[in-house]
Amino acid sequence: MSAATSPEGSPEPPVQSPTQRRVSARVGSISESATLAVDAKAKALKAAGRPVIGFGAGEPDFPTPGYIVDAAAEACRDSKYHRYTPAGGLPELKAAIVAKTRRDSGYEIEPANVLVTNGGKQAIYEAFAAMLDPGDEVIVPAPYWTTYPESIRLAGGVPVPVVADETTGYRVDVEQLEAARTEHTKVLLFVSPSNPTGAVYSREQIERIGRWAAEHGLWVMTDEIYEHLVYGDAEHHSLPVVVPELRDRCVVVNGVAKTYAMTGWRVGWVVGPKDVVKAATNLQSHATSNVANVSQAAAVAALTGDLTAVDEMKTAFDRRRRTIVRMLNEIDGVVCPEPEGAFYAYPSVKGVLGKEIRGRRPATSVELAEVILEEAEVAVVPGEAFGTPGYLRLSYALGDEDLTEGISRVQKLLAEARD
């Protein structure tokens, strides 16, 4: 019996039965984290003896402040932390999150509005899982962090990208959001400061977007993980504070990773309406149970301490921000807006694509990133990972000398580009 063919005459792929399918379609469709993949490749090359400088991972190069490490060491010796604790988080950490949220955002919440999670990624996934039913649409401003659309899909939702570019400082407006809204839209994802672009929305822009969401009865998830990393005249404003009528349909995700150089400690949290937080807590009780108690104790120390160490890191990031933007904009064909927050530069490299560089003509930012890694031994993340081809993301959360050396290598390489 002959194989079935498509209308074009080519053989159709065989239909697999559930017993033949080794990996579920749901999980098999997930893409690897592009940022972690680039970081892993850079580290592997360095381990092999190559002098690779990595601009891939969004990870502060500073150690976790000593007082936080001391609190963790003390917790290790306390037997009460050697056992299971409440799935939703230690009461003392929830209380610290309540106080920190009031201090930093002016947002009044209660412990019942808080779920402590294994990092920001788990917070994002569990919040979407609690909010979305199959087919619900989530408007996702692009460029977006690579995890957002994957978490939405895992939760059964449909990400709907809305693209902004360098001409608007990578900020979307209400008209773009309204054009993307359908009868299936349930959630708007809002991120300020942004990964990967460093864009920060003004209070007036946040108010317009928030009131638009409220007018149409939408939910909003807002990621505030970079709230303390804003520069110059930019300010961070929490959306449910600016638009309080959204409070009952707004979920805030946050964590200690970026602010306190604690990426490896894996502590994030969800702040939201009590019913959503309770549902997400139920999910976590079956997925991972409580976050590691030692990490939670460290997070308590971080949130109840002062922000001196944070301010010192921010000063270094600001210096590096200005350096990387200046050096990138010195390259012909590269346009890099000045980021106002986080620790990423997101230059357009469209003016370089298609040019000959050492015998190769990279046509995409993926291909250009490969050339830069192989020829200049510098690791960057291509814009395709963030939903916008033609760009590169470079984290400037690395030492000043490495930053200057790495961008100098890219400058020298791209100076060879010819039509």
C-alpha positions as CSV (number, residue, x, y, z in Angstrom):
1,M,0.0,0.0,0.0
2,S,1.5,3.3,-1.0
3,A,2.2,6.1,1.5
4,A,-0.2,9.1,1.6
5,T,0.8,12.2,-0.2
6,S,0.0,15.9,0.3
7,P,-1.8,17.9,-2.4
8,E,1.6,19.0,-3.6
9,G,2.6,15.3,-4.1
10,S,5.2,15.1,-1.3
11,P,4.8,12.3,1.3
12,E,3.0,13.4,4.4
13,P,4.7,12.7,7.7
14,P,3.4,9.5,9.4
15,V,0.8,10.0,12.1
16,Q,2.3,8.8,15.4
17,S,0.1,7.0,17.9
18,P,0.5,8.0,21.6
19,T,2.6,4.9,22.2
20,Q,5.0,5.9,19.4
21,R,5.5,9.4,20.5
22,R,8.5,9.4,22.8
23,V,8.2,13.1,23.9
24,S,4.9,14.8,24.4
25,A,3.9,17.4,21.7
26,R,3.4,20.0,24.4
27,V,6.9,19.7,25.9
28,G,8.6,18.7,22.6
29,S,7.6,22.1,21.1
30,I,9.5,24.1,23.7
31,S,12.6,25.8,22.5
32,E,15.8,25.8,24.5
33,S,16.5,29.0,26.4
34,A,18.6,30.9,23.8
35,T,20.3,33.0,26.4
36,L,21.3,30.0,28.5
37,A,22.4,28.2,25.4
38,V,24.7,31.0,24.3
39,D,26.1,31.3,27.9
40,A,26.7,27.5,28.0
41,K,28.5,27.6,24.6
42,A,30.7,30.5,25.7
43,K,31.6,28.7,28.9
44,A,32.4,25.5,27.0
45,L,34.7,27.4,24.7
46,K,36.5,29.1,27.6
47,A,36.9,25.7,29.3
48,A,38.6,24.5,26.1
49,G,41.1,27.4,26.4
50,R,39.6,29.9,24.0
51,P,39.5,33.5,25.3
52,V,35.8,34.0,24.8
53,I,34.0,37.0,26.3
54,G,30.3,36.3,27.0
55,F,27.6,39.0,26.7
56,G,24.9,36.3,26.8
57,A,23.6,35.6,30.3
58,G,21.7,38.3,32.2
59,E,23.6,37.7,35.4
60,P,25.4,40.3,37.6
61,D,29.1,39.6,37.9
62,F,29.1,40.7,41.5
63,P,29.1,38.2,44.4
64,T,26.0,38.0,46.6
65,P,26.4,40.6,49.4
66,G,28.2,39.1,52.4
67,Y,25.4,39.7,54.9
68,I,23.0,37.7,52.8
69,V,25.5,34.8,52.6
70,D,26.0,35.0,56.4
71,A,22.2,34.7,56.9
72,A,22.2,31.6,54.7
73,A,25.1,30.0,56.6
74,E,23.3,30.5,59.8
75,A,20.1,29.0,58.4
76,C,22.0,25.9,57.4
77,R,22.8,25.3,61.1
78,D,19.2,25.8,62.2
79,S,17.4,22.5,62.2
80,K,14.0,24.1,61.7
81,Y,15.1,24.7,58.1
82,H,15.9,21.0,57.6
83,R,12.3,20.1,57.1
84,Y,9.4,20.9,54.8
85,T,7.9,24.3,55.2
86,P,4.7,25.8,53.7
87,A,4.5,25.4,50.0
88,G,3.7,29.0,49.5
89,G,6.7,30.4,51.3
90,L,8.1,31.0,54.8
91,P,5.8,33.4,56.8
92,E,8.8,35.6,57.5
93,L,9.7,35.9,53.8
94,K,6.1,36.7,52.9
95,A,6.1,39.4,55.6
96,A,9.4,40.7,54.2
97,I,7.9,40.8,50.6
98,V,4.9,42.7,51.9
99,A,7.1,45.3,53.6
100,K,9.5,45.5,50.6
101,T,6.6,46.0,48.2
102,R,5.2,48.8,50.3
103,R,8.7,50.4,50.6
104,D,9.7,50.2,47.0
105,S,6.4,50.5,45.1
106,G,3.9,52.0,47.5
107,Y,1.8,48.9,46.9
108,E,-0.2,47.7,49.9
109,I,-0.6,43.9,50.0
110,E,-1.1,41.1,52.5
111,P,0.8,37.8,53.0
112,A,-2.2,36.0,51.3
113,N,-1.4,38.0,48.1
114,V,2.1,36.4,48.0
115,L,3.5,33.1,46.6
116,V,7.2,32.4,46.9
117,T,8.6,30.5,43.9
118,N,11.8,28.9,42.7
119,G,12.9,32.0,40.8
120,G,11.1,34.3,38.5
121,K,10.6,31.7,35.8
122,Q,8.5,29.5,38.0
123,A,6.6,32.6,39.1
124,I,5.8,33.5,35.5
125,Y,4.7,30.0,34.5
126,E,2.6,29.3,37.6
127,A,0.8,32.7,37.3
128,F,0.0,32.1,33.6
129,A,-1.1,28.5,34.4
130,A,-3.5,29.9,37.1
131,M,-4.9,32.6,34.7
132,L,-5.1,30.9,31.3
133,D,-7.4,28.4,29.7
134,P,-6.6,26.7,26.4
135,G,-6.9,29.3,23.6
136,D,-6.7,32.4,25.8
137,E,-4.5,35.0,24.1
138,V,-1.8,37.0,25.8
139,I,-0.5,40.2,24.2
140,V,3.3,40.1,24.4
141,P,5.2,43.3,23.5
142,A,8.3,42.4,21.5
143,P,11.3,42.3,21.8
144,Y,10.4,39.9,24.6
145,W,12.4,37.7,27.0
146,T,12.6,34.2,25.6
147,T,10.7,32.6,28.5
148,Y,7.5,34.5,28.2
149,P,6.0,32.9,25.1
150,E,7.1,29.4,26.1
151,S,5.4,29.8,29.5
152,I,2.3,31.0,27.9
153,R,2.2,28.1,25.5
154,L,2.9,25.6,28.3
155,A,-0.1,27.1,30.2
156,G,-2.3,26.5,27.2
157,G,-2.4,30.1,26.1
158,V,-1.5,31.8,22.8
159,P,1.2,34.5,22.7
160,V,0.4,37.4,20.4
161,P,3.5,39.5,19.8
162,V,3.2,43.3,19.3
163,V,6.5,44.6,17.9
164,A,8.3,47.9,18.8
165,D,11.6,48.9,17.4
166,E,14.4,51.3,18.1
167,T,12.5,54.3,16.6
168,T,10.2,54.3,19.7
169,G,12.8,53.2,22.2
170,Y,11.3,49.7,22.0
171,R,8.0,50.9,23.7
172,V,4.6,49.9,22.4
173,D,1.6,52.2,22.5
174,V,-2.1,51.8,23.1
175,E,-2.9,51.9,19.4
176,Q,-0.7,48.9,18.7
177,L,-2.1,47.0,21.7
178,E,-5.7,47.7,20.6
179,A,-4.9,46.4,17.0
180,A,-3.8,43.1,18.6
181,R,-6.8,42.7,20.9
182,T,-9.4,40.1,19.9
183,E,-12.4,38.5,21.6
184,H,-9.9,35.8,22.9
185,T,-7.5,38.3,24.5
186,K,-7.3,37.7,28.3
187,V,-4.0,39.0,29.5
188,L,-1.5,41.8,28.6
189,L,2.1,41.2,29.6
190,F,3.8,44.4,30.6
191,V,7.5,44.7,31.5
192,S,9.3,47.8,32.6
193,P,12.3,47.9,32.8
194,S,12.5,45.5,29.9
195,N,14.7,42.5,29.2
196,P,16.1,42.5,26.4
197,T,15.9,46.2,25.5
198,G,16.3,48.1,28.8
199,A,13.2,50.2,27.9
200,V,11.5,52.0,30.8
201,Y,8.0,53.3,30.4
202,S,7.1,56.7,31.8
203,R,4.3,57.1,34.4
204,E,2.1,58.7,31.7
205,Q,2.7,55.8,29.3
206,I,1.9,53.2,32.0
207,E,-1.3,55.0,33.0
208,R,-2.5,55.1,29.4
209,I,-1.7,51.4,28.9
210,G,-3.2,50.4,32.3
211,R,-6.4,52.3,31.7
212,W,-6.8,50.7,28.3
213,A,-6.5,47.3,29.9
214,A,-9.0,48.2,32.6
215,E,-11.4,49.6,30.0
216,H,-11.4,46.2,28.2
217,G,-11.5,44.0,31.3
218,L,-8.1,42.5,30.6
219,W,-5.8,41.0,33.1
220,V,-2.2,42.2,33.3
221,M,1.0,40.4,34.3
222,T,3.8,42.8,35.0
223,D,7.4,41.7,35.6
224,E,9.2,44.0,38.0
225,I,12.4,42.0,38.4
226,Y,14.6,45.0,37.3
227,E,12.7,47.6,39.3
228,H,15.9,48.9,41.1
229,L,18.0,49.1,37.9
230,V,17.0,52.4,36.3
231,Y,19.3,55.1,35.2
232,G,19.4,58.9,34.5
233,D,16.0,60.5,34.8
234,A,14.1,57.3,34.3
235,E,11.9,56.0,37.2
236,H,10.2,52.7,37.8
237,H,6.5,52.9,38.5
238,S,4.4,49.8,39.5
239,L,1.4,49.5,37.2
240,P,-1.2,48.5,39.9
241,V,-0.2,51.6,41.9
242,V,-0.5,53.9,38.9
243,V,-3.8,52.3,37.9
244,P,-5.3,51.0,41.1
245,E,-8.6,49.9,39.4
246,L,-6.5,47.0,37.9
247,R,-5.4,45.7,41.3
248,D,-8.0,42.8,41.2
249,R,-6.8,41.7,37.7
250,C,-3.1,42.4,38.0
251,V,-0.3,39.9,38.8
252,V,3.2,41.1,39.7
253,V,6.2,38.9,39.4
254,N,9.5,39.7,41.0
255,G,12.5,38.2,42.7
256,V,15.9,38.7,44.3
257,A,18.1,37.5,41.4
258,K,19.0,40.7,39.6
259,T,18.8,43.3,42.4
260,Y,20.9,41.4,44.9
261,A,23.2,39.3,42.5
262,M,21.3,36.1,43.6
263,T,20.6,34.4,40.3
264,G,21.7,31.0,41.6
265,W,19.7,31.2,44.8
266,R,16.4,30.7,42.9
267,V,13.9,32.9,44.9
268,G,11.1,34.7,43.1
269,W,7.5,35.5,44.0
270,V,4.0,36.2,42.7
271,V,1.9,39.1,44.0
272,G,-1.7,39.0,43.0
273,P,-5.4,38.6,43.9
274,K,-5.9,36.0,46.6
275,D,-7.8,33.5,44.4
276,V,-5.0,33.5,41.7
277,V,-2.3,33.2,44.3
278,K,-4.1,30.3,46.0
279,A,-4.5,28.5,42.7
280,A,-0.8,29.0,41.9
281,T,0.1,27.8,45.4
282,N,-1.9,24.6,44.9
283,L,0.0,24.0,41.6
284,Q,3.3,24.6,43.3
285,S,2.4,22.2,46.1
286,H,2.3,19.4,43.6
287,A,5.2,20.6,41.4
288,T,8.1,21.5,43.7
289,S,6.6,22.2,47.2
290,N,8.5,24.8,49.1
291,V,11.5,26.8,47.9
292,A,14.8,25.7,49.5
293,N,14.6,27.1,53.1
294,V,18.2,28.3,53.1
295,S,17.5,30.4,50.0
296,Q,14.4,31.8,51.6
297,A,16.3,32.8,54.7
298,A,18.9,34.5,52.5
299,A,16.1,36.3,50.7
300,V,14.7,37.6,54.0
301,A,18.1,39.1,54.8
302,A,18.2,40.7,51.3
303,L,14.8,42.3,51.5
304,T,15.1,43.5,55.1
305,G,18.6,44.9,54.6
306,D,19.4,48.3,53.2
307,L,20.1,49.0,49.5
308,T,23.7,50.1,49.8
309,A,25.1,47.1,48.0
310,V,22.4,47.5,45.3
311,D,23.3,51.1,44.8
312,E,27.0,50.2,44.4
313,M,26.1,47.6,41.7
314,K,23.8,50.1,40.0
315,T,26.6,52.6,39.8
316,A,28.8,50.1,38.0
317,F,26.0,49.1,35.6
318,D,25.3,52.7,34.8
319,R,29.0,53.3,33.9
320,R,29.1,50.1,31.7
321,R,25.8,51.1,30.1
322,R,27.2,54.4,28.8
323,T,30.4,52.7,27.7
324,I,28.7,49.9,25.7
325,V,26.2,52.2,24.0
326,R,29.0,54.6,22.9
327,M,31.2,51.9,21.6
328,L,28.4,50.1,19.7
329,N,27.2,53.3,18.1
330,E,30.7,53.8,16.8
331,I,30.3,50.8,14.5
332,D,29.0,51.6,11.0
333,G,25.6,50.0,10.4
334,V,24.8,49.5,14.1
335,V,22.2,51.6,15.9
336,C,21.9,51.3,19.7
337,P,19.4,53.3,21.7
338,E,20.5,54.1,25.2
339,P,18.7,51.7,27.6
340,E,17.2,53.3,30.6
341,G,17.0,50.2,32.8
342,A,18.1,46.6,33.4
343,F,21.6,45.7,32.1
344,Y,21.2,45.0,28.4
345,A,21.9,46.8,25.2
346,Y,19.8,45.9,22.2
347,P,21.4,47.3,19.0
348,S,20.0,47.0,15.6
349,V,22.5,45.4,13.3
350,K,20.4,45.5,10.1
351,G,23.0,47.8,8.5
352,V,25.6,45.1,8.8
353,L,23.6,42.2,7.5
354,G,24.4,41.0,4.0
355,K,27.9,42.5,4.0
356,E,31.0,40.4,3.6
357,I,32.9,39.7,6.8
358,R,36.0,37.5,6.4
359,G,34.6,35.6,3.5
360,R,31.1,35.2,4.8
361,R,27.9,37.2,4.3
362,P,25.6,36.8,7.3
363,A,22.1,37.4,6.2
364,T,20.4,37.1,9.6
365,S,21.3,38.1,13.1
366,V,21.7,34.4,14.0
367,E,24.4,34.1,11.3
368,L,26.0,37.4,12.4
369,A,26.2,36.2,16.0
370,E,27.9,33.0,14.8
371,V,30.5,35.0,12.9
372,I,31.1,37.2,15.9
373,L,31.6,34.2,18.2
374,E,33.8,32.3,15.7
375,E,35.9,35.2,14.5
376,A,36.0,37.6,17.4
377,E,35.4,35.1,20.2
378,V,32.6,37.2,21.6
379,A,29.2,35.6,22.6
380,V,26.1,37.6,21.9
381,V,22.4,36.6,21.6
382,P,20.6,37.1,18.3
383,G,17.4,39.0,18.1
384,E,15.5,36.0,16.7
385,A,15.5,34.7,20.3
386,F,13.5,37.7,21.4
387,G,11.0,37.8,18.5
388,T,12.8,40.5,16.5
389,P,15.4,39.4,13.9
390,G,18.0,42.0,12.9
391,Y,19.2,42.8,16.5
392,L,21.6,41.5,19.1
393,R,21.3,41.5,22.8
394,L,24.4,42.2,24.9
395,S,24.4,42.0,28.7
396,Y,26.7,44.6,30.2
397,A,26.6,42.8,33.6
398,L,30.2,41.8,33.3
399,G,33.5,43.4,34.3
400,D,34.6,46.8,32.8
401,E,37.8,45.3,31.2
402,D,36.0,42.4,29.6
403,L,33.2,44.7,28.3
404,T,35.7,47.1,26.7
405,E,37.8,44.2,25.3
406,G,34.8,42.4,24.0
407,I,33.2,45.4,22.2
408,S,36.6,46.4,20.8
409,R,36.9,42.9,19.2
410,V,33.4,43.4,17.7
411,Q,34.4,46.9,16.5
412,K,37.5,45.5,14.8
413,L,35.7,42.6,13.2
414,L,32.8,44.7,11.8
415,A,35.1,47.4,10.6
416,E,36.1,44.8,7.9
417,A,32.5,44.5,6.6
418,R,32.3,45.3,2.9
419,D,29.4,45.5,0.5
